[in-house]
Amino acid sequence: MAQETTVRRVTDEQDMAAALRIREEVFVGEQGVTLEEEHDGLDELASTTHVLAVAPDGEPVGTARLLTDPEHPGVVHVGRVAVRQAGRGTGVGRALMAEVERVALADHAVEGPEGRAVRVELSAQETAIGFYTTLGYAISGERYLDARIWHRDASKTLTAASDG
């Protein structure tokens, strides 16, 4: 059950290895993405945050990553959202997205006229568009192929009241 699933930041090599195993299982094993496409060199950047969903029995069941670019403050990119088959439809994906959104707002929001805000962008596989729209993401642009999988761009702006 998702309410029993814990989502935490990846802070050690063991959790990072678990996140990479899940991504390889889902993207490479199930979806036919090549290892070269999956390993894009962005995982090791200091500005990248990874999260890992862990079931009550301690088994890692999902992962996601958050990319930031210092040249674009207030904008983040969520990617590599992957949930093992056993965790699908149980709320694990929602829990992963809630945590990356929490991190995005807490760590990457910038002050604006409506308070602190961050724009969360992602490239949604077309089969997952319904999932992202239920989370409040707006789909935009034309469809495009990425690793031979149809995608569409999606975004959502998160806001928090200013402290002052």
N, CA and C atoms as a LAMMPS dump frame, in Angstrom:
ITEM: TIMESTEP
0
ITEM: NUMBER OF ATOMS
492
ITEM: BOX BOUNDS ff ff ff
-5.0000000000000000e+02 5.0000000000000000e+02
-5.0000000000000000e+02 5.0000000000000000e+02
-5.0000000000000000e+02 5.0000000000000000e+02
ITEM: ATOMS id mol type element x y z
1 1 1 N 0.826 -1.187 0
2 1 2 C 0 0 0
3 1 3 C 0.868 1.247 0
4 2 1 N 0.456 2.244 -0.728
5 2 2 C 1.246 3.464 -0.855
6 2 3 C 1.363 4.192 0.471
7 3 1 N 0.287 4.205 1.286
8 3 2 C 0.357 4.942 2.534
9 3 3 C 1.412 4.346 3.466
10 4 1 N 1.83 3.121 3.217
11 4 2 C 2.874 2.49 4.003
12 4 3 C 4.236 2.612 3.321
13 5 1 N 4.233 3.055 2.08
14 5 2 C 5.478 3.215 1.349
15 5 3 C 6.176 4.486 1.807
16 6 1 N 7.47 4.388 2.026
17 6 2 C 8.279 5.531 2.426
18 6 3 C 9.041 6.026 1.209
19 7 1 N 9.054 7.333 1.007
20 7 2 C 9.861 7.914 -0.064
21 7 3 C 10.908 8.803 0.593
22 8 1 N 12.16 8.54 0.237
23 8 2 C 13.257 9.291 0.843
24 8 3 C 14.251 9.727 -0.219
25 9 1 N 15.013 10.758 0.118
26 9 2 C 16.108 11.183 -0.753
27 9 3 C 17.176 10.105 -0.766
28 10 1 N 17.781 9.932 -1.918
29 10 2 C 18.912 9.017 -2.038
30 10 3 C 20.138 9.754 -1.5
31 11 1 N 20.753 9.172 -0.469
32 11 2 C 21.912 9.82 0.147
33 11 3 C 23.132 8.919 0.227
34 12 1 N 22.999 7.669 -0.215
35 12 2 C 24.15 6.769 -0.141
36 12 3 C 24.207 5.879 -1.384
37 13 1 N 25.321 5.187 -1.515
38 13 2 C 25.547 4.347 -2.7
39 13 3 C 24.551 3.198 -2.796
40 14 1 N 24.129 2.662 -1.656
41 14 2 C 23.178 1.551 -1.658
42 14 3 C 21.837 1.991 -2.25
43 15 1 N 21.318 3.141 -1.823
44 15 2 C 20.059 3.642 -2.368
45 15 3 C 20.208 4.021 -3.845
46 16 1 N 21.358 4.587 -4.218
47 16 2 C 21.569 4.952 -5.619
48 16 3 C 21.586 3.701 -6.487
49 17 1 N 22.233 2.655 -6.019
50 17 2 C 22.268 1.398 -6.771
51 17 3 C 20.854 0.83 -6.919
52 18 1 N 20.041 0.923 -5.864
53 18 2 C 18.658 0.436 -5.933
54 18 3 C 17.857 1.246 -6.95
55 19 1 N 18.034 2.569 -6.954
56 19 2 C 17.323 3.424 -7.912
57 19 3 C 17.709 3.062 -9.343
58 20 1 N 18.985 2.856 -9.575
59 20 2 C 19.441 2.504 -10.929
60 20 3 C 18.925 1.135 -11.351
61 21 1 N 18.86 0.186 -10.425
62 21 2 C 18.317 -1.145 -10.746
63 21 3 C 16.853 -1.041 -11.162
64 22 1 N 16.083 -0.237 -10.441
65 22 2 C 14.664 -0.061 -10.782
66 22 3 C 14.543 0.561 -12.166
67 23 1 N 15.315 1.588 -12.453
68 23 2 C 15.253 2.238 -13.762
69 23 3 C 15.638 1.277 -14.873
70 24 1 N 16.666 0.483 -14.663
71 24 2 C 17.065 -0.482 -15.688
72 24 3 C 15.986 -1.539 -15.881
73 25 1 N 15.379 -1.998 -14.796
74 25 2 C 14.303 -2.983 -14.878
75 25 3 C 13.138 -2.436 -15.7
76 26 1 N 12.722 -1.197 -15.394
77 26 2 C 11.55 -0.613 -16.048
78 26 3 C 11.878 -0.116 -17.452
79 27 1 N 12.872 0.751 -17.571
80 27 2 C 13.134 1.39 -18.863
81 27 3 C 13.852 0.47 -19.846
82 28 1 N 14.875 -0.216 -19.391
83 28 2 C 15.645 -1.08 -20.285
84 28 3 C 14.928 -2.419 -20.462
85 29 1 N 14.614 -3.081 -19.355
86 29 2 C 14.011 -4.411 -19.417
87 29 3 C 12.603 -4.436 -19.993
88 30 1 N 11.751 -3.505 -19.565
89 30 2 C 10.355 -3.52 -20.007
90 30 3 C 10.111 -2.687 -21.261
91 31 1 N 10.781 -1.548 -21.37
92 31 2 C 10.449 -0.606 -22.444
93 31 3 C 11.444 -0.588 -23.595
94 32 1 N 12.534 -1.31 -23.477
95 32 2 C 13.472 -1.417 -24.586
96 32 3 C 14.4 -0.233 -24.778
97 33 1 N 14.522 0.63 -23.768
98 33 2 C 15.479 1.732 -23.831
99 33 3 C 16.877 1.127 -23.716
100 34 1 N 17.831 1.641 -24.462
101 34 2 C 19.187 1.101 -24.376
102 34 3 C 19.873 1.603 -23.106
103 35 1 N 20.864 0.856 -22.653
104 35 2 C 21.636 1.284 -21.476
105 35 3 C 22.291 2.637 -21.732
106 36 1 N 22.751 2.86 -22.96
107 36 2 C 23.403 4.133 -23.29
108 36 3 C 22.412 5.296 -23.167
109 37 1 N 21.164 5.076 -23.55
110 37 2 C 20.144 6.127 -23.42
111 37 3 C 19.772 6.338 -21.956
112 38 1 N 19.689 5.262 -21.208
113 38 2 C 19.303 5.343 -19.799
114 38 3 C 20.384 6.036 -18.965
115 39 1 N 21.636 5.712 -19.236
116 39 2 C 22.75 6.301 -18.482
117 39 3 C 23.229 7.551 -19.217
118 40 1 N 22.609 8.683 -18.887
119 40 2 C 22.862 9.921 -19.638
120 40 3 C 23.902 10.835 -19.001
121 41 1 N 24.503 10.417 -17.895
122 41 2 C 25.538 11.224 -17.263
123 41 3 C 25.012 12.288 -16.306
124 42 1 N 23.701 12.435 -16.181
125 42 2 C 23.135 13.471 -15.316
126 42 3 C 22.933 12.991 -13.876
127 43 1 N 22.986 11.7 -13.651
128 43 2 C 22.756 11.168 -12.303
129 43 3 C 23.803 11.612 -11.301
130 44 1 N 25.035 11.785 -11.762
131 44 2 C 26.143 12.079 -10.858
132 44 3 C 26.321 13.563 -10.574
133 45 1 N 25.587 14.431 -11.26
134 45 2 C 25.745 15.87 -11.042
135 45 3 C 25.345 16.248 -9.623
136 46 1 N 26.076 17.162 -9.015
137 46 2 C 25.773 17.606 -7.648
138 46 3 C 24.397 18.255 -7.566
139 47 1 N 23.906 18.797 -8.676
140 47 2 C 22.61 19.485 -8.686
141 47 3 C 21.426 18.532 -8.88
142 48 1 N 21.688 17.228 -9.047
143 48 2 C 20.628 16.245 -9.252
144 48 3 C 20.211 15.632 -7.923
145 49 1 N 18.907 15.54 -7.705
146 49 2 C 18.353 14.893 -6.521
147 49 3 C 17.619 13.634 -6.96
148 50 1 N 17.85 12.541 -6.259
149 50 2 C 17.15 11.279 -6.512
150 50 3 C 16.305 10.95 -5.298
151 51 1 N 15.141 10.34 -5.547
152 51 2 C 14.312 9.834 -4.452
153 51 3 C 14.031 8.355 -4.704
154 52 1 N 13.8 7.635 -3.618
155 52 2 C 13.575 6.197 -3.68
156 52 3 C 12.358 5.859 -2.838
157 53 1 N 11.423 5.105 -3.419
158 53 2 C 10.249 4.619 -2.691
159 53 3 C 10.562 3.214 -2.195
160 54 1 N 10.305 2.992 -0.906
161 54 2 C 10.606 1.719 -0.279
162 54 3 C 9.336 1.171 0.363
163 55 1 N 9.009 -0.07 0.035
164 55 2 C 7.829 -0.747 0.59
165 55 3 C 8.058 -1.05 2.074
166 56 1 N 6.986 -1.351 2.799
167 56 2 C 7.123 -1.654 4.229
168 56 3 C 8.091 -2.802 4.526
169 57 1 N 8.228 -3.732 3.572
170 57 2 C 9.153 -4.853 3.792
171 57 3 C 10.604 -4.485 3.486
172 58 1 N 10.838 -3.207 3.135
173 58 2 C 12.196 -2.749 2.856
174 58 3 C 12.607 -2.856 1.406
175 59 1 N 11.727 -3.393 0.564
176 59 2 C 12.042 -3.573 -0.858
177 59 3 C 11.858 -2.264 -1.613
178 60 1 N 12.89 -1.784 -2.323
179 60 2 C 12.74 -0.594 -3.16
180 60 3 C 11.744 -0.866 -4.292
181 61 1 N 10.763 0.039 -4.471
182 61 2 C 9.717 -0.19 -5.473
183 61 3 C 9.595 0.923 -6.511
184 62 1 N 10.259 2.054 -6.295
185 62 2 C 10.151 3.132 -7.268
186 62 3 C 11.22 4.181 -7.061
187 63 1 N 11.401 5.005 -8.083
188 63 2 C 12.411 6.049 -8.014
189 63 3 C 12.039 7.196 -8.953
190 64 1 N 12.641 8.341 -8.727
191 64 2 C 12.507 9.501 -9.608
192 64 3 C 13.716 10.388 -9.372
193 65 1 N 13.967 11.275 -10.343
194 65 2 C 15.061 12.22 -10.15
195 65 3 C 14.601 13.629 -10.508
196 66 1 N 15.276 14.585 -9.897
197 66 2 C 14.98 15.994 -10.08
198 66 3 C 16.245 16.679 -10.564
199 67 1 N 16.169 17.265 -11.762
200 67 2 C 17.302 17.977 -12.348
201 67 3 C 17.106 19.48 -12.189
202 68 1 N 18.193 20.163 -11.908
203 68 2 C 18.153 21.62 -11.833
204 68 3 C 19.279 22.19 -12.673
205 69 1 N 19.083 23.425 -13.105
206 69 2 C 20.087 24.13 -13.89
207 69 3 C 20.296 25.484 -13.238
208 70 1 N 21.489 25.75 -12.714
209 70 2 C 21.739 27.015 -12.037
210 70 3 C 21.452 28.243 -12.914
211 71 1 N 21.482 28.06 -14.212
212 71 2 C 21.207 29.181 -15.121
213 71 3 C 19.719 29.456 -15.267
214 72 1 N 18.872 28.576 -14.735
215 72 2 C 17.416 28.741 -14.797
216 72 3 C 16.814 28.556 -13.405
217 73 1 N 17.044 29.509 -12.503
218 73 2 C 16.475 29.37 -11.164
219 73 3 C 14.951 29.368 -11.219
220 74 1 N 14.374 28.596 -10.322
221 74 2 C 12.919 28.527 -10.266
222 74 3 C 12.301 27.552 -11.242
223 75 1 N 13.142 26.788 -11.944
224 75 2 C 12.658 25.775 -12.888
225 75 3 C 13.402 24.47 -12.605
226 76 1 N 12.662 23.375 -12.512
227 76 2 C 13.256 22.057 -12.313
228 76 3 C 12.665 21.096 -13.334
229 77 1 N 13.342 19.992 -13.541
230 77 2 C 12.848 18.966 -14.468
231 77 3 C 12.794 17.629 -13.741
232 78 1 N 11.619 17.027 -13.703
233 78 2 C 11.444 15.702 -13.109
234 78 3 C 11.591 14.667 -14.215
235 79 1 N 12.307 13.619 -13.93
236 79 2 C 12.469 12.564 -14.916
237 79 3 C 12.784 11.241 -14.261
238 80 1 N 12.909 10.241 -15.103
239 80 2 C 13.26 8.886 -14.675
240 80 3 C 12.33 8.4 -13.559
241 81 1 N 11.046 8.742 -13.688
242 81 2 C 10.047 8.249 -12.738
243 81 3 C 9.752 6.799 -13.13
244 82 1 N 10.08 5.88 -12.238
245 82 2 C 9.926 4.452 -12.544
246 82 3 C 9.388 3.722 -11.325
247 83 1 N 8.378 2.888 -11.562
248 83 2 C 7.782 2.076 -10.5
249 83 3 C 7.78 0.625 -10.973
250 84 1 N 8.279 -0.255 -10.13
251 84 2 C 8.255 -1.685 -10.458
252 84 3 C 6.823 -2.157 -10.614
253 85 1 N 6.632 -3.199 -11.414
254 85 2 C 5.286 -3.712 -11.693
255 85 3 C 4.473 -3.939 -10.427
256 86 1 N 5.072 -4.506 -9.404
257 86 2 C 4.339 -4.82 -8.17
258 86 3 C 3.812 -3.572 -7.473
259 87 1 N 4.435 -2.414 -7.721
260 87 2 C 4.012 -1.182 -7.068
261 87 3 C 3.046 -0.34 -7.877
262 88 1 N 2.805 -0.723 -9.114
263 88 2 C 1.934 0.08 -9.978
264 88 3 C 0.481 -0.004 -9.535
265 89 1 N -0.187 1.133 -9.594
266 89 2 C -1.585 1.195 -9.217
267 89 3 C -1.821 1.22 -7.716
268 90 1 N -0.756 1.347 -6.937
269 90 2 C -0.878 1.341 -5.475
270 90 3 C -0.623 2.704 -4.856
271 91 1 N -0.307 3.714 -5.679
272 91 2 C -0.018 5.048 -5.152
273 91 3 C 1.46 5.359 -5.036
274 92 1 N 2.316 4.423 -5.412
275 92 2 C 3.757 4.662 -5.327
276 92 3 C 4.158 5.832 -6.223
277 93 1 N 3.637 5.882 -7.432
278 93 2 C 3.953 6.987 -8.345
279 93 3 C 3.534 8.328 -7.766
280 94 1 N 2.344 8.38 -7.177
281 94 2 C 1.876 9.617 -6.531
282 94 3 C 2.799 10.019 -5.386
283 95 1 N 3.221 9.043 -4.594
284 95 2 C 4.121 9.324 -3.471
285 95 3 C 5.467 9.851 -3.963
286 96 1 N 5.992 9.268 -5.043
287 96 2 C 7.25 9.754 -5.621
288 96 3 C 7.107 11.2 -6.093
289 97 1 N 6.016 11.472 -6.815
290 97 2 C 5.807 12.83 -7.335
291 97 3 C 5.6 13.833 -6.197
292 98 1 N 4.891 13.428 -5.148
293 98 2 C 4.69 14.327 -4.005
294 98 3 C 6.032 14.695 -3.379
295 99 1 N 6.931 13.735 -3.275
296 99 2 C 8.228 14.02 -2.668
297 99 3 C 9.093 14.891 -3.573
298 100 1 N 9.142 14.627 -4.876
299 100 2 C 9.964 15.489 -5.74
300 100 3 C 9.383 16.899 -5.797
301 101 1 N 8.057 17.023 -5.743
302 101 2 C 7.456 18.354 -5.703
303 101 3 C 7.785 19.06 -4.387
304 102 1 N 7.788 18.323 -3.281
305 102 2 C 8.148 18.905 -1.995
306 102 3 C 9.584 19.42 -2.028
307 103 1 N 10.492 18.61 -2.566
308 103 2 C 11.898 19.009 -2.684
309 103 3 C 12.03 20.217 -3.613
310 104 1 N 11.324 20.193 -4.725
311 104 2 C 11.394 21.304 -5.682
312 104 3 C 10.977 22.611 -5.023
313 105 1 N 9.88 22.597 -4.303
314 105 2 C 9.376 23.811 -3.664
315 105 3 C 10.283 24.25 -2.521
316 106 1 N 10.74 23.306 -1.722
317 106 2 C 11.578 23.642 -0.565
318 106 3 C 12.967 24.126 -0.968
319 107 1 N 13.546 23.51 -1.991
320 107 2 C 14.947 23.776 -2.318
321 107 3 C 15.177 24.651 -3.549
322 108 1 N 14.16 24.799 -4.407
323 108 2 C 14.418 25.455 -5.691
324 108 3 C 13.448 26.575 -6.046
325 109 1 N 12.527 26.911 -5.15
326 109 2 C 11.58 27.994 -5.432
327 109 3 C 12.292 29.337 -5.361
328 110 1 N 11.794 30.28 -6.138
329 110 2 C 12.316 31.648 -6.117
330 110 3 C 11.173 32.602 -5.762
331 111 1 N 11.544 33.733 -5.21
332 111 2 C 10.551 34.72 -4.799
333 111 3 C 9.946 35.392 -6.022
334 112 1 N 8.62 35.513 -6.01
335 112 2 C 7.905 36.179 -7.102
336 112 3 C 6.747 36.965 -6.542
337 113 1 N 5.937 37.564 -7.415
338 113 2 C 4.831 38.407 -6.952
339 113 3 C 3.774 37.64 -6.15
340 114 1 N 3.639 36.354 -6.376
341 114 2 C 2.637 35.541 -5.677
342 114 3 C 3.243 34.733 -4.534
343 115 1 N 4.478 35.029 -4.179
344 115 2 C 5.167 34.248 -3.154
345 115 3 C 6.273 33.425 -3.784
346 116 1 N 6.717 32.424 -3.074
347 116 2 C 7.775 31.555 -3.594
348 116 3 C 7.161 30.572 -4.581
349 117 1 N 7.829 30.389 -5.718
350 117 2 C 7.284 29.512 -6.759
351 117 3 C 8.403 28.769 -7.47
352 118 1 N 8.045 27.613 -8.006
353 118 2 C 8.951 26.822 -8.838
354 118 3 C 8.112 26.173 -9.932
355 119 1 N 8.644 26.198 -11.139
356 119 2 C 7.98 25.543 -12.269
357 119 3 C 8.589 24.157 -12.419
358 120 1 N 7.735 23.14 -12.354
359 120 2 C 8.168 21.753 -12.497
360 120 3 C 7.82 21.319 -13.916
361 121 1 N 8.83 20.903 -14.655
362 121 2 C 8.632 20.446 -16.03
363 121 3 C 8.987 18.967 -16.114
364 122 1 N 8.354 18.276 -17.055
365 122 2 C 8.694 16.878 -17.289
366 122 3 C 8.319 16.482 -18.703
367 123 1 N 8.906 15.397 -19.138
368 123 2 C 8.589 14.797 -20.426
369 123 3 C 7.799 13.534 -20.131
370 124 1 N 6.493 13.592 -20.357
371 124 2 C 5.612 12.48 -19.995
372 124 3 C 5.486 11.488 -21.14
373 125 1 N 5.704 10.212 -20.833
374 125 2 C 5.378 9.198 -21.823
375 125 3 C 3.872 9.28 -22.061
376 126 1 N 3.459 9.132 -23.312
377 126 2 C 2.034 9.276 -23.617
378 126 3 C 1.16 8.326 -22.798
379 127 1 N 1.671 7.158 -22.466
380 127 2 C 0.877 6.221 -21.67
381 127 3 C 0.687 6.707 -20.229
382 128 1 N 1.477 7.695 -19.797
383 128 2 C 1.386 8.205 -18.426
384 128 3 C 0.737 9.587 -18.345
385 129 1 N 0.266 10.117 -19.466
386 129 2 C -0.309 11.466 -19.46
387 129 3 C -1.491 11.572 -18.498
388 130 1 N -2.358 10.576 -18.462
389 130 2 C -3.493 10.603 -17.541
390 130 3 C -3.049 10.718 -16.091
391 131 1 N -1.996 10.01 -15.731
392 131 2 C -1.44 10.075 -14.382
393 131 3 C -0.998 11.5 -14.061
394 132 1 N -0.233 12.098 -14.963
395 132 2 C 0.285 13.447 -14.696
396 132 3 C -0.823 14.504 -14.683
397 133 1 N -1.82 14.365 -15.534
398 133 2 C -2.91 15.356 -15.516
399 133 3 C -3.706 15.265 -14.21
400 134 1 N -3.851 14.074 -13.637
401 134 2 C -4.545 13.978 -12.349
402 134 3 C -3.753 14.651 -11.229
403 135 1 N -2.457 14.826 -11.442
404 135 2 C -1.613 15.511 -10.459
405 135 3 C -1.548 17.018 -10.724
406 136 1 N -2.277 17.479 -11.746
407 136 2 C -2.332 18.915 -12.019
408 136 3 C -1.363 19.416 -13.069
409 137 1 N -0.723 18.53 -13.795
410 137 2 C 0.212 18.946 -14.839
411 137 3 C -0.555 19.282 -16.109
412 138 1 N -0.144 20.368 -16.748
413 138 2 C -0.721 20.773 -18.024
414 138 3 C 0.155 20.204 -19.136
415 139 1 N -0.462 19.556 -20.088
416 139 2 C 0.248 18.962 -21.222
417 139 3 C 0.314 20.002 -22.329
418 140 1 N 1.477 20.115 -22.98
419 140 2 C 1.629 21.117 -24.039
420 140 3 C 2.515 20.581 -25.151
421 141 1 N 2.471 21.268 -26.276
422 141 2 C 3.353 20.945 -27.386
423 141 3 C 2.955 19.695 -28.134
424 142 1 N 3.686 19.454 -29.179
425 142 2 C 3.47 18.28 -30.018
426 142 3 C 4.114 17.053 -29.384
427 143 1 N 3.637 15.903 -29.757
428 143 2 C 4.25 14.661 -29.305
429 143 3 C 5.607 14.495 -29.996
430 144 1 N 6.523 13.812 -29.339
431 144 2 C 7.853 13.58 -29.906
432 144 3 C 8.38 12.246 -29.394
433 145 1 N 9.298 11.692 -30.153
434 145 2 C 9.917 10.426 -29.771
435 145 3 C 11.159 10.69 -28.927
436 146 1 N 11.262 9.978 -27.842
437 146 2 C 12.464 9.973 -27.012
438 146 3 C 12.715 8.507 -26.694
439 147 1 N 13.844 8.002 -27.097
440 147 2 C 14.18 6.579 -26.932
441 147 3 C 13.086 5.691 -27.54
442 148 1 N 12.56 6.12 -28.683
443 148 2 C 11.538 5.4 -29.439
444 148 3 C 10.209 5.285 -28.692
445 149 1 N 9.995 6.147 -27.721
446 149 2 C 8.75 6.178 -26.948
447 149 3 C 8.138 7.564 -27.119
448 150 1 N 6.828 7.61 -27.44
449 150 2 C 6.152 8.888 -27.628
450 150 3 C 5.993 9.621 -26.299
451 151 1 N 6.34 10.905 -26.308
452 151 2 C 6.274 11.765 -25.135
453 151 3 C 5.547 13.065 -25.469
454 152 1 N 5.114 13.75 -24.432
455 152 2 C 4.606 15.125 -24.515
456 152 3 C 5.178 15.883 -23.327
457 153 1 N 5.386 17.184 -23.508
458 153 2 C 5.854 18.019 -22.418
459 153 3 C 4.713 18.312 -21.459
460 154 1 N 5.039 18.45 -20.193
461 154 2 C 4.059 18.765 -19.164
462 154 3 C 4.711 19.683 -18.14
463 155 1 N 3.898 20.513 -17.496
464 155 2 C 4.443 21.406 -16.475
465 155 3 C 3.378 21.769 -15.448
466 156 1 N 3.882 22.25 -14.33
467 156 2 C 3.021 22.648 -13.21
468 156 3 C 3.825 23.653 -12.391
469 157 1 N 3.176 24.714 -11.937
470 157 2 C 3.843 25.679 -11.076
471 157 3 C 3.375 25.47 -9.643
472 158 1 N 4.339 25.301 -8.767
473 158 2 C 4.068 25.121 -7.348
474 158 3 C 4.352 26.444 -6.639
475 159 1 N 3.492 26.82 -5.717
476 159 2 C 3.7 28.071 -4.997
477 159 3 C 3.566 27.848 -3.499
478 160 1 N 4.227 28.705 -2.756
479 160 2 C 4.138 28.711 -1.288
480 160 3 C 4.106 30.166 -0.853
481 161 1 N 3.422 30.433 0.206
482 161 2 C 3.359 31.799 0.721
483 161 3 C 4.749 32.273 1.11
484 162 1 N 5 33.556 0.958
485 162 2 C 6.282 34.136 1.358
486 162 3 C 6.383 34.143 2.869
487 163 1 N 7.614 34.09 3.355
488 163 2 C 7.832 34.116 4.799
489 163 3 C 7.619 35.51 5.37
490 164 1 N 7.683 36.538 4.52
491 164 2 C 7.621 37.894 5.037
492 164 3 C 6.359 38.476 4.769
